[in-house]
């Protein structure tokens, strides 16, 4: 649409007349190309121009009736321009880039690849090696199962986390259970090969779908129970069979579990609930069950798809006969996915497009995910919905991948498998046979006959919102779920969920901000500056609400106690200021001279009503907030300057760190055995943070266990005594 931006008003009016003179005021594809071709002055041949205009027509034609009006055309042009000029938020879908690949050696051609999310492993099935298990974090080798353990080609696999069992289904019509040492602890013969295996953690059962349309439910025992079972003993699963419903389901000869069924067919032979062996024998799928899944928001709902082109939803809490047919494809259905935030069920088969079904509205016409400008040319090998995002990923057999936005049912990115980032070489893969998605790492894994390509999601760092200077402070606001960063005199607020910048307050104060804190309600923030100023601001617009009397030097720490409406600040001038932040009251301004300069750290404990400060000369003072001028405790060490202080909330103790790498734990009131009789703090333990100085490890000064004796002058409640004693 860039070629229309430089056109004059007369040319745009002439183009508008072309739409107005057309039948129904809408242009078809030939007339659309003829109308826009004179204005398309790109350096392309006439054939290439017509191809580009045809793709533009398909993008504008949202309803697919092969006609475009002037309103559709102008709306698309405006929307396209705004989308290009709009800054990219975190919720916008960004492209994936191929960063690495794994080459499967000595295993023959890769036939199938499966990601087991309960195990966080990647399983590759090849012609020579049935199952090769890799770690998804770094694609390192975990284990290889040799062909001698199987008598047929691999078909499906699953992992049971509760029993730590690896379950396989092979073409020799056997289901095998392997323990964590990959020893076969159980093997069961079945009448048909099972094409899909799924573990249902909500009910603790394993489901499998066979080639004849049966759904089997396996009650998985513990590993110890497997070892005492003979390998030829049947497991006796509950079979959901797609048999002929006209035949009596309770005929003893048809019972698949026992040849001699004890059920008497003369007594109510057509009541399905009376048969103890085959209570769920119904006609559902007539061909192989290719995939099954469970809805995350409704764990009792299971969805299955088959080569008979049907998608069926089962309710596991009710009778198995109560099923719902979601819809049908023109051909067989092979893959299922579910978008939990938007509750769309996605399905693909042998078509070149995917369907999006509304899961809670049976019989609703599905939405077709088809890109008109650059569609898939071959059948899809899979579809996946990224967790907690609107991303939908599809891939066809030629390696063309598309990224969709489920909110608009529109393709936002198209890329090809094999384009390596940072390399001039581009590998063109062979026919794609498998496709997987790792939600934990936000990676797309695509395999051809030799390699597994790793595509990582672009996190979308925007250098335009970066600060010119370094960030001095970061504070988290749990009320609105945002981060507040300080750089110089500027304050930025970032949305945690979207990852984008929401507010930018420039030149909040006259000098650089050196201290910042938020109130308990997350509506105001208090700042201290390099020149000693202290003020409170509104978090919505950054306006100053109140300014307190300033310090004589740089403010190093500022804190606020909402319960007592107090603001406490310390500075390099050696003073502690305690003022009231209430507007209706007369400000209370107290100066507590510590007789030592350069206060660099401070901490507050609301449970103990204590406020501690630390200086560069290794002095620590503890003040009583209720009686601000009273120094409760004091201590001095031979270490270098204090770096930081923090209270252990549930204990009458705090931690102090020093410049030389030493960390000390000090005891405070209300227990007398945690300080000396002269008011000096008691060091309970200390250690070095520097690994090179850890030869002495912990030095303990903790004394005997004296009975707890609260300080009468302390306002701490007796409820804190059991916690502190512990």
N, C-alpha and C positions, 0 to 999 in steps of 0.2 A: 504493500500500500504506500510505500515511500514515493512512488512516481506521481502520486496525485497531490502531494503536499505543496509542490511549487507551482501548481497550475493557477491561472487567473480565475476571477469570478466568471468571466465570459465563457471560458472553457468548461468550468463546472456546470454552468447553466445549460450549455449545449449538451453535456453528458446527461443532465437531468431530463432534458427534453427527449432523449433517446428512450429513457424509461417511460416517460409519459405517453409517447406515441405508440408504445408496444401494446398488444392485446392484453387486457386486464392489468395494464401498467406494470407488467412483469416481463423480464427477458429470459429467453431460453439460453442454452449453452452457446449455440452458434451466434445468436444476436448479441449475447454478452461479450463474446470474443471480438466480434466485429466492432462493437461500440468502444471497447477499451483499447484495442490494438493500436489506434493512432496515437494514444497518449503514453503507451508503454515504450519508452525510448532506451531501454537497457541494451547493452552491448551483447545481444544474442541473435541467433538466427530466427527466422520467422517461425520455424517449427518449434523451437525452444520457447519462444514467446507464447505460442498457442498452448503449449503444455503447462506453462506457469499460470496462464489465465484460466485454464481448465481447473487446475488445483485450487485457485482462488475462488472460482465459482462453487466448487464442492464445499469449501470452508464456509462460504457465506450462506449456502443453502442448508439451513439447520433442520428444516422439516422434511427434506428429501423429496420434494415434489418436482424437482428439475426446473424450477422457476425462481427468479430473484427480483424483488421490487427495489425501488430506490431507497425506501426506509430500511430494508434489510442491509443494503449495501453501505449506506451512510452510517448506520449503527455499528456495523462490523468495523468500518474504518476508524471511527472514534474509539471504540473499545480496544482495537489493536494498538492505537497510538498511546492510549492511557496505560495499557499493560506494559509497553516498552519504557515509558517514562516513570512509572511508579516504582519506588524503591522496593526491593525484594524482601518481604517479611519472612519470618521463620516458617509460617504455615504454608508458604508457597512451595511447590514441589520443584526440587532442583534435580539436575541430571545425575546419572551414575557414570563413573569412569572406570575403565579396566585398568587395574593397578598391578596385577600379577596373574600367574597361571601355574597350575600344577600338572605335570606331565606324568601320566600313568605308564610306567615302564614294566616290561616283562609280564604284562598281564593280558595282552591281546587287546582287541578293540573294546571300548567301554560300551556296555549295553544299557545300563541304567544307573542312576544316581539318586540317592534318597538322603534327606537330612532328618535325623531323629531328634526332635526338639526335647524330648524327655531325657535324652542322654547327652545332647549337645555333641553329637558325632555325625560325621559324613560317611555314608556307606556307598562304595562304588562296586558295582557288579560288572564283571568283564567275562570274556570268553574263556580265558585260562584260569583266572582267579575268581571264584564265586563271590566272595565278599572281602573287600579291602576297606578297613575302618580307619578314618583319619580324624585328627583333632581339628575342629573348625576354627579355632583361634589362630593357628599358624600353619595349618595344612600339613602337620607332621604325621608320620606314620604311627598308628596305635596298635593295630593287629591285622594279620592276614589269615583268613581261613582257607585252607588248602582244598582242592577238589576231592581229595580222598574222603572227606567227611560227608560228601553228598553223592547221590546217585543220579542226579538230574540237574538241569540248568536252574539258576536262581530266578525266582518269580517275585517275591515280596519279603519284607522283613519289618520288624518292630521291636521296641525295647519296653520291657515291663519294669518300671522303676521300683515298685514295692518289693518285688522278689529278686531284682537285679538279674533278670533273664533276658537273653537275646533270642528272639523268636524268628525263625526263617520258614518260608514256604518255597518248595522247589517243584520242578516239573515231574519228579518221581512220585507225586501225590503223597507227600509226607510233610508234616509239620514237626520241626525240631526245636527243642528248648535247650539253650546253652547257658551255663552259669557264668560268673565273672571271670573264671579261668578258661572259658571257652571249651569246657568239657560238656559233651552232650549228656544231659541228665534225663531226657525224655524224648521219645519219638513216637508219633502217632500216624497211622495210615488212614487216609481219607479216600472217598470214592472219586473226587474230582480235585484238580489243582485249585488252590485258593489264590486269587489274583490280588487281594488286598488284605492288609492286617492293620487294625487300629486298637490302641489301648485306651480304655475309658477310665480315667482316674477317679471320676465321681462315683462310679459304682464298683470299681475295682475288678473289672472284667475285660477280657480280650475278645474283640469281634473280628470276624474274618468273612470275606465274601468269595464264593467259589465260582467256577465257570458255568455252572448250571443255574445260577441265580439264587442260590441259598445264602442265607446269612446265619453264621454260626456264632454262638456266644459261649466262650470258654471260661469256666470258673478256674482261675489260676491259683493253685495252692502254693505253699511255701517251698523253698528249695529243698529243705530237709524231707518233705513229703515226696518229692520227685525221686529221691535216691532209693527209696524203698519200693517204688513201683517197677514192675518189669516193663521192658521196652515194648512188648507186644500187647500190653493191656490198653484197651480203648479208654479215652477220657470221658466219654458219654456227654457231649455238649448238648445244649439246647439248640435244636435245629429249626430255623425259620426257612421252610422249604417252599419253593415255587412249584408245587405240584398241581395236578388237575383237581380243581375244587369239586368237580362233579362226582369224583370217586369218594367213597366213604373214608374219612380221615382216620377212623378208628378200627380199620380192618387189621387184625393181628399180624397178618403176613406183611403188611406195609409199614409196620413200626420199624424205624431205622435203628433203634437202640437195642431192642431185645427181640429175638426171633419168637419167643414164647411170651406174648403179652398177656398179663393176667387180667386185663380189662375184658369184661363181658360185653360183646357188641350187641347182645339182645336187649340190654338195658340202656335205653336212650343212646343209640349209637351215633347220633349226630350232635350231641352236646360237646363242644370242643373242650370245655373246662374239666370234663370228667376223666379224660385220658391222662394217666400219670407220666407217660413217656414222650408223647408228641403233641403238646397242647397248642403249638403255634404253627400249624401246617397250613399255609395259605399261598395263594398265587400272587407274587409281587413282580419279580423280574424273571424274564424268560431267557436271558443271556447272561454273560459273565458280568459280575459286579466289579467294576474297575476301580472305584474309589469310594471312600466313606469318611465322614467327619462328624463332629459333635459341635453344636452351637455353643460358643463360650458363655453367652448370657443366659442360655437355657440348657443346662447340662443334660437334661433328660431327653433332649431332641437329637436324633441321629438322622443324617441325610446320606442317602446312597445314590449312586449313579451307575448305569449299566450300558452295555452295548445295544440294548433294546431301545435306546434314545430316551429313556424315562429317568426322571429325578424324583425320588420318593423321600418323604420325611416321616420318621417313625417317632412315636411317643413311647419311651421306655417305661414310664410310670404306669401306663394303662395297658390294656390288652393289645397284643401285637397286631390284631386285625384292624385296629383303629389307626390307619395310616392316611397320609395326605399326599397326593400327587402334586408336586410343585409345578412341573411342566415337562415339555418334551423338546428335543432337538430334532433336526431333520435327519441326523445320523447319530451314531453312538456317542455317548458322553464318557469322557475319560478322566477329567480332573475337576475338583471342587475346591472352592476357597470361600472365606466368609470375612466381610468387613464389619467388625464389631461396632465401631462408633456410628456407622450409618446403617447397619442391619441389612446389608445386601448380600445375597448368596450369589456367587460367581461360578460359572460353569463353562467348560470348553470341551470340544470334541474334535471331530475331523473337519470342522468348518474353519474359515479364516478369520473368525471373529469370536468374541466372548459374549455371553449373556449375563446380565445382572438382574436377579430376581428379588422381589420384596419378600423376605422370608416369612413374615407374619401375615401375608395376604395371599392365600392360595388362589391359583387361577389367574392372577394378574398378568397382563402382558409384559414380558420382560423388556428391559432396555438393552439395546445392541451396542456393544463397544466396537465400533468400526470407524476407522479414520478414512474419510473420503478423499483426502489429498494424497496420502501415501499409505495405503492399506497393506495388511499382510497378504503375501502372495501364496503362501502354503499353509498347511494346517498347523495349529498351535500345539506346542509340546507341554504347555502348562500355564497356569495363572496363579497369582498370589496377591493377597491384600496385606500390605505392611501394617503391623500392629500399631494402633493409636494414631494413625495418619490416614489421610484420604488417598494414599497411593495405591494404585493397582498396576501390576507388572504383568505383561504378556510377552511371549517369545514364540516365534515360529521356527520351522525346521531349517530355514536358510540363515538363521542367526540375526534376524531383524527383531529388535526389542522395542517395546513401546511402554511409556509411562503415562498412566491415565489419572485424571482427577475425578473421583467418583462423585464429587459434588456437582459437577457440570457434565459428566459423561463425555469428556473431551480429552483427546490425546495432547499432552503438554510437551513431551520429549520423545524423539525417535533416535535410536542409536544402533550401531551394529556391534556384534560380539567380536572382540579381538583387537580393538584399537588401544594400544598400550600407551599409557600416559608417560610423557617424558622420553619417548623413544621414537625414532623416525621409522622404525619397522612396524608394519601392521600385518598381523597374522589373520588370514582369512580362514575361518574354521570350515571343517567339513559339515556334513549334515548333523544338525543338532538333535540329540536324542533324549536329553534330560535337562530339567530346569528346577532349581531350588532357591529358597530365600531363607537367610538367617536373620531373624528379627533382632537378636541380641547385638549383632555387629553391623546391622544394616548393610548386608552384602547380598548381591545376586550371584549365584553360582550357576554356570552354564557349561555343559560338557558336550563334546563331540566324541568321536571314536578314540581320540588320543589324549586330549587335554581337558582340564577343568579351569575355566576362566573365572576370575574373581573381579567383580565390579563393586566398588565402594561408593557410598552415597556422599555427595558433595555437601559438606556442612554449611557452606555459604557464608564464610566470613566476609564482612563488608568493611573494607578499609576506610570508607567515607565516614563512618561513625566512630573511628578510633580517636583517642585523645593525642594531642601533640606532645604533651608532657606525660610523665609517668603517673600511675594511679597510686595515691597515697593511702586511701582508706576504702574499704568495702563493707557495707552493712546490709544485712538481710531483713526484709520487712515481712513477717509471716502473715500479717493481716491481709494484705493485698497480693502476696506472693510476688514480690519484686526485689531487685537488688539496687542499692544506692551506692554509686561510686563517686569518688572525689578526686579531681585532678586540678591542682592550682586553686583558682577561685570558682571553678565550674563544678556543678553537680549534675549527674546523669542518673536517670531511673530506667531500669531494664526490666522487661517483662520476662519472668522465668518460663512460662509456658510457651510463649511465642519466640523468645530469644531475640527480640528486637528492642530498639530504643523507643521509649514512650514519652519521656520528657527530658529536656535539656535546659537547665537553669544556668545562664551565663552571668558571671560577675555578681555572685550572690552577696559577697562582702567585699570590703576594700583591700584586703590582703589575703594571702594564701591560707586555705583552711588546713588546720593541723589536727583537729579533733572533731568528731561527729558522733551523735547518738540519736536514737529514735525513741519516742514515747511509747508507752505500753499499748496504746490503741493504734499506732502506726499512722497518725494523722499529722504529726509535727516532727520536726527534726531540730536539734540543738547543735550549734557549731561553735568551735573555738578557733581563733585565727592566730597567725604568726605574730601580730602586734598585740595580742592579749585580749581582743574583743570576744564577747560571749553574747549570742543572740539566739532567738527561736524563730522558726520560719514555718510557713504552711507547706505541706508536702504536695498539695495539688498544683500550686502556681509558683512556689518559691518565694513568695512575698514575706518580708520581715514583719513578724507580729509584735516582738518586744526585744529590746536591747538592754542588757544588764551592764552593771559597772565593770569596766575592763580591768584586767591584770596589767602589771607593769612589764611583763615579758610574755614569751610564747606560751600559749595554752597547750599542754601535753595530753590531758585527758579531760573528758566531760561526761557526766552521767546524770541520769534523771530518775527520781523515785516518784512514781505516779501516786502511790498511796498517801504519801506525805506532802505531795506537791513541792518537792525540793529539786533544785538543780545544783549539782556539785561539780566544781571544776578545780583543777590544779594547774600550776604553771611553773616555769623555770625561775620565777621570782621567789619560790619557797613558800607560797601561800596557798591555802585552801579556801575557796569561796563557796559558801552555802547560801543560796537565795531562794525565794519563793517564786514559782512560776504562775501564780494566780494573778489575774488582771484586776479583780475587784478589791484585792487586799493591798495594803501598803507593802512594798518590797522590803524584805528582811535581808540586810546585807551584813554578813559576819566575816571578819578576817581572822583566820587562825594562823598565827605565825609559827612555823615549825622550827624556827631558829636554824634551819639548814636550807641551803639554796638548791636549785636544780632538782625539782621534783619531776621525775620522768615517767612514773607509772602509778596507777591507782586502781582500786577495785572496791566494790560495794557488795555487802551481804544484807539482804532485807530480812532474812531469818534471824540473824544475829545482831542486827542494828549496828553493824560495824562498817567503818570506812577506813581503808588502809592506803598508805602512800609509801612510795619508795624513791630514794634519791640516788644520785650518781655516786655518793659517798657510802653506799651500802647501808644506809639507815632506813629502817622500816618503822612507821608509826601507825597505830590503830586508834581511831577516834570513835567515840560514842556519838551516834547521830542524834540521839535524843538530848544529849548534853554536849553540844559541839565542841566546847572548849576543853573537854576532859580527854586527856590522852590515856587510854586504857592500857595499851601495851606498847613496848618499844624494844627494838633489838638492833644490834650492829655487828657485822661480821668483817672478816679480813678479805673478803672477796672483792672483785671489781664491782662496777656499778650495777644497779638493778635494771633489768630489761623489761620485765613484765610481771604482773601479779594477777592471780585469779583465785577465787574462793571455790572450795569443794562444797557444793550447795547443801548436801545432806549431812555434812560433818562439820564440827567446829575446827576447821583447819583451812589453810590456804597454801598455795604453791607460789614460790618466787624463783625466777630464773635470773642468772647473772651473766655478765659479759664473758667471764672465763669459762662458760659452758657448764657451770654447776647449777643444779636444780635442788632446792631445799623445800621441805614440807614443814610448815610451822603450825603449832597448835594454838588455839585461842580459847576464850571463855566459851561456855559457862562452866568448864571443869577445871578445877584447880591444879590437877596433876599435869595439865598441859602447859603450864607456865610456872615460872619461878615465883617465889614469895615476894621478890622485889619488883614484880610487874614485867619482868623481861619475858619475851616469848620463848617457848621451848621448841627446839628443832627436833622433830620426830625422826626424820630421815633425810639423807641427801645422796645424790649420785651425779655423775658427770654425763652430760649429753654427748661429749666428744668420745667416739669409739676408741681412740688411742689411749684415753685415760680411764678406761673401764677396768683396769687391773684390780682395783680395790672394790669395785662394784658398790654395793650398798653399805653405807655407814649408819648404823641405827643408834639413836639416843633414847629410844623409847624406854621408859622406866617400868616399874612394876604396875600391876593392875590395881589402882587405888579405887575405892568406892566413889561413885559420882557425887560431887558436891557442887550444886549450882552456885553461881555468883549472885549474892543478893542484889547487887547493883545492876545486874543485867536484865534487860526487858525481854530476853528470850523466853519463850513459853516452855513449860515442862514437857509438852508433847515432843519436843526435839531431843529430849534426853535419851530415849531408847535408841533412836537412830544414830545419835552421836556415839553412844557407848558401843554400838555395833561396829 
